[in-house]
Structure formats: structure tokens, C-alpha cells
Amino acid sequence: MERREPKPKQVTVTVDGETLCLPARTTGAHLRAAAGLSTECDLYLERPGLAADQLLSDADSIELVDGMMFFSTPRTILMGQVQHRRAPK
């Protein structure tokens, strides 16, 4: 009988208000891609209370937990110009 690898545990997280179901172990790059975010924005893990939110790089390895919340911001803010957060399709 062939041995199957167990499926990675899936968790539900929120990025910019959008709910995503992802493997519990992932990277900043995978999280960004799953949310459809442009590389021109920064991605943060929202921390509760007064704790500082955590900036994530694409290379960061992340252990996701159900209910985690993330948000993005433009990497560069230019006065009078709006930068889109979503990657072009």
C-alpha cells in the first residue's frame, strides 16, 4: 500500500478584510500572493492592544493560527497619487 503524505493543516486568516484559507505554515510571499497583493505594498500582522504591528517580508516564515489578521499599506506614499494594493490581473 502506498503511503500518503498528510495534508498540511489549513487555517483561516484575514488580509485587508478578505478571508483566506491557507496552510498553517507559509511565507510572507505566499500570503501576499494568496491575497493578490502587489509587491508595491507592505504586509503587516495586526497585533492586539498596544503591541506594534509586525511588518512581514516575503522571506519570513509564518506559523498561521486561525483568526490572524493582516493588512497592507502602500510601500511608498506620494502626495496626490494613489497606489493600488492589488496586483494587476
C-alpha positions as CSV (number, residue, x, y, z in Angstrom):
1,M,0.0,0.0,0.0
2,E,1.3,3.4,-0.9
3,R,1.9,5.8,2.0
4,R,0.3,9.2,1.6
5,E,1.8,12.4,3.0
6,P,-0.7,14.1,5.4
7,K,-2.4,17.2,4.0
8,P,-1.0,20.4,5.6
9,K,-3.2,21.8,8.3
10,Q,-5.4,24.7,6.9
11,V,-6.3,27.8,8.8
12,T,-8.5,30.8,8.1
13,V,-6.9,34.3,8.2
14,T,-8.0,37.7,7.1
15,V,-6.0,40.0,4.8
16,D,-7.4,43.5,4.2
17,G,-10.9,42.2,5.2
18,E,-10.7,39.3,2.8
19,T,-11.0,35.8,4.4
20,L,-8.4,33.2,3.1
21,C,-7.9,29.5,3.9
22,L,-4.2,28.8,3.8
23,P,-1.7,26.2,5.1
24,A,-0.7,26.8,8.7
25,R,3.0,27.1,7.7
26,T,3.6,29.6,5.0
27,T,5.8,32.5,3.9
28,G,5.2,36.2,3.5
29,A,5.5,35.8,-0.3
30,H,2.8,33.0,-0.3
31,L,0.5,35.1,1.9
32,R,1.0,38.1,-0.4
33,A,0.2,36.0,-3.5
34,A,-2.8,34.3,-2.0
35,A,-4.3,37.8,-1.1
36,G,-3.4,39.1,-4.6
37,L,-1.3,41.9,-3.2
38,S,1.1,44.0,-5.3
39,T,4.8,43.9,-4.5
40,E,4.5,47.7,-4.1
41,C,2.8,47.4,-0.7
42,D,4.0,46.3,2.8
43,L,2.2,43.5,4.6
44,Y,1.7,43.6,8.4
45,L,0.5,41.1,11.0
46,E,-2.1,43.0,13.2
47,R,-1.2,42.7,16.9
48,P,-3.8,43.1,19.6
49,G,-3.8,46.0,22.0
50,L,-0.9,48.4,22.1
51,A,1.7,46.0,20.7
52,A,3.3,47.2,17.5
53,D,2.1,45.5,14.3
54,Q,4.7,43.3,12.7
55,L,6.0,44.1,9.2
56,L,6.4,40.9,7.2
57,S,9.0,40.4,4.4
58,D,8.4,37.9,1.5
59,A,11.2,35.7,3.0
60,D,9.6,35.5,6.5
61,S,8.3,32.0,7.5
62,I,5.0,32.3,9.4
63,E,3.1,29.9,11.6
64,L,-0.5,30.9,11.0
65,V,-3.3,30.5,13.6
66,D,-7.0,30.6,12.9
67,G,-8.3,34.2,13.1
68,M,-5.0,36.0,12.5
69,M,-5.5,39.4,10.8
70,F,-3.2,41.1,8.3
71,F,-3.3,44.4,6.5
72,S,-1.4,46.1,3.7
73,T,-0.2,49.6,3.2
74,P,1.4,51.3,0.2
75,R,5.2,50.9,0.4
76,T,5.7,54.4,-0.8
77,I,3.3,57.3,-0.3
78,L,3.4,60.0,-2.9
79,M,1.4,63.1,-2.3
80,G,-1.5,63.4,-4.6
81,Q,-1.1,59.9,-6.1
82,V,-3.0,56.7,-5.2
83,Q,-1.2,53.4,-5.4
84,H,-3.2,50.2,-5.9
85,R,-2.8,47.4,-3.4
86,R,-4.0,44.6,-5.6
87,A,-1.7,43.0,-8.2
88,P,-2.8,43.5,-11.8
89,K,-4.7,40.5,-13.2
